[in-house]
Amino acid sequence: MDDWKAGFNTKQEVFKWAGSTRFFDPRRFKTEGLGATKVKLDRKMYAEFVQWAKAKGQEQATLQEAEEEEKKKARDEALVYFNKKEEFEALARERSARVRLKDVFNGSNVRNWTGLGEHWKGVKMIMDRVRQQAGGDEGVLRILDREGEEGVKEAVFKVRDELGLLTNVEYVAKLELEAVTDRMQTVAIAEGS
């Protein structure tokens, strides 16, 4: 508040003061695009502040990129120095593979593909059997790498059919057919007696 009470000699001083608050991040200050309102021409000082903030945001983003690159270089040097680069890269590949697998082969996708609705036990049974037949998550990942998502879907459908699981629509149709059959048998017995 002391700076504000003392006053400012230039617009740049005002901008620096406004930008010095811990709540202001020029990298997140919306200056254009979705969510940013157009600056009215009669608000000249605000329009200049928007340009100043945009430039500051770009400067900070560039500095942050340079810092990240320096950190990456230091990390890589340390990994080489301590003979851990291959181990680190193997862990990174494993992590990436797990993420790719989980993006495709997860309960929500299997449920949606098979139409099992809220029959989560059936979804789990399918996923367990697919893993068992493929040789674990590594095997499912090999299918994904070789045949893509369609290959994984195909394995899921094959197991669903092997287990005799019905989609919600099929299950409802089966129940309705059984009810009709039961009624017909009841009528036939009643007419026969």
GIBEL-V814723 format. One line per field, one symbol per residue. ss: DSSP state (H for helix, E for strand, L for the rest). A space follows every 50 residues. Layout:
ss: ???
This chain:
ss: LHHHHHLLLLHHHHHHHHHLLLLLLLLLLLLLLLLLLLLLLLLHHHHHHH HHHHHHHHHHHHHHHHHHHHHHHHHHHHHHHLLLHHHHHHHHHHHHHHHH HHHHLLHHHHHHHHLLLLLHHHHHHHHHHHHHHHLLHHHHHHHHHHHHHH HHHHHHHHHHHHHLLLLHHHHHHHHHHHHHHHHHHHHHHHHHL
